[in-house]
Amino acid sequence: MMMKISILLSLILGNTLVFSQTTEISTTLAKYCIPISKSPTSYSFLDSVIQNKRIIFLGEYYHNDAKTIEKKTEIIKYLIENHDFQAVIFEGGLFEMEQLRLLSKRDFNNDMLAKTSFFNSNSFYTNEKYLLGKYILENKIEFGGLDIAYGNWLVSQLSIYLDEVFKENGKFNRTNRKLIDKYCSELNRIVIDFQFRYQSNRNMDIKTFMSSKDAILIQLKSFHKSERVQFVEQVLRSDDYLVNWIKNRTPYDPLNRMESAARFHAIRDSAMAINLTWLVNNKFKEKKIVVSTSTYHQFRSSQEPYPMVSLLPQDILNESLFFPIIWYNKLDQNSELLRKHPKFSLAYYLSTMGKEDVFLSFKSDEVKNVVDSLEINFTDFIPQRLKWSEIFDGVFYIDTMNFITEKNISMEELDYFQNVIRKN
């Protein structure tokens, strides 16, 4: 009997301590949370937060979360219209986004581009992405992509782009045309393998790909260093990552999905870090930049696999601030999302504030102590325990119930628009 009473008292005491700790954490966070309304001036708190920083990283859980994209659009608009930010770098292909930029310079239909470009890529045709793309295109905001993703039709566009660069420098002839053909033909096979990485394309010739690419790079070194030449040099250099992924991979193991995905991301993030460094130091040199990617790529990890930000030079990190956009789904108790963001995570506590959207800075030591005691649940790829304040400078919390919106464009419309873009 005494043992039962002792166990009961221990449970009551334990629950009391947990409740007390929970209340203390909520009280501390509430002191520092800044509510965000729909008013255009509601982001004025950023004036003192960003200070003289040149690069703002905005992270997201999912690329197709409607409320996240809506929030990102509001933040990007505020930074552009009030703090002279001049460029946005997306987690889109380096060459893909350049093609989109060139089309936009030709006064191509912005509505069509916003619907069919990276802004609404893959299966994520949401109204929020379309509106973000349209805002950037209509206001002629500079933009670029840091990934190495290709669609097959983009390889043919790269072939045309290389032809033009060679013609501009008086080096276009039959020999060089064959060289470009070899490179793009093998790249096309590699892209197919990359897109369907459950299978192996045994027909590709990596040796031919590498030798033709190196031969093109040697010729480019002798060209006038125009912006186009520098850009295509970077595209060709970063293509190595596709080859490295194929050369170093092991067969995909569906029973060990996370390990396979981690290997894939390790090589991809290396290329993204190289591309972002080039964009910051060359294409957008001295411009203020917003970088929009998945939050995973913005982790700073001391162990492999290294996310993109872990591989950036220190001078870029010194110029940057990092803010993920986080949320907690209170309704779907059985969802995968909830398992990724469990109770007692930072998102959970911010969801108890009784306010819809808030911003929380990690500048205060009191906040740092609290957030660093909480779980950080963005990914299973990172092996070590990370601390919030060592990775991010604050978070935007959004109150959301549904994380995906309906597609705002049919597949028939998409096929039609993409065919028009290809022809032009």
Secondary structure, 3 states (H helix, E strand, C coil): CHHHHHHHHHHHHHHHHHHHHHHHHHHHHHHHCEECCCCHHHHCCHHHHHCCCCEEEEEECCCCCHHHHHHHHHHHHHHHHHHCCCEEEEEEEHHHHHHHHHHHHCCCCHHHHHHHCHHHCCCCCEHHHHHHHHHHHHCCCEEEEEECCCCHHHHHHHHHHHHHHHHHCCCCCHHHHHHHHHHHHHHHHHHHHHHCCCCCCCCCCHHHHHHHHHHHHHHHHCCCCCHHHHHHHHHHHHCHHHHHHHHHCCCCCHHHHHHHHHHHHHHHHHHHHHHHHHHHHHHCCCCCEEEEEEHHHHCCCCCCCCCHHHHCCHHHHHCEEEEEEECCCCCCCCCHHHHHCCCCEHHHHHHCCCCCCEEEECCCHHHHHHHCCCECCCCCCCCCCCCHHHHCCEEEECCCCCCCCCECCCHHHHHHHHHHHHHC
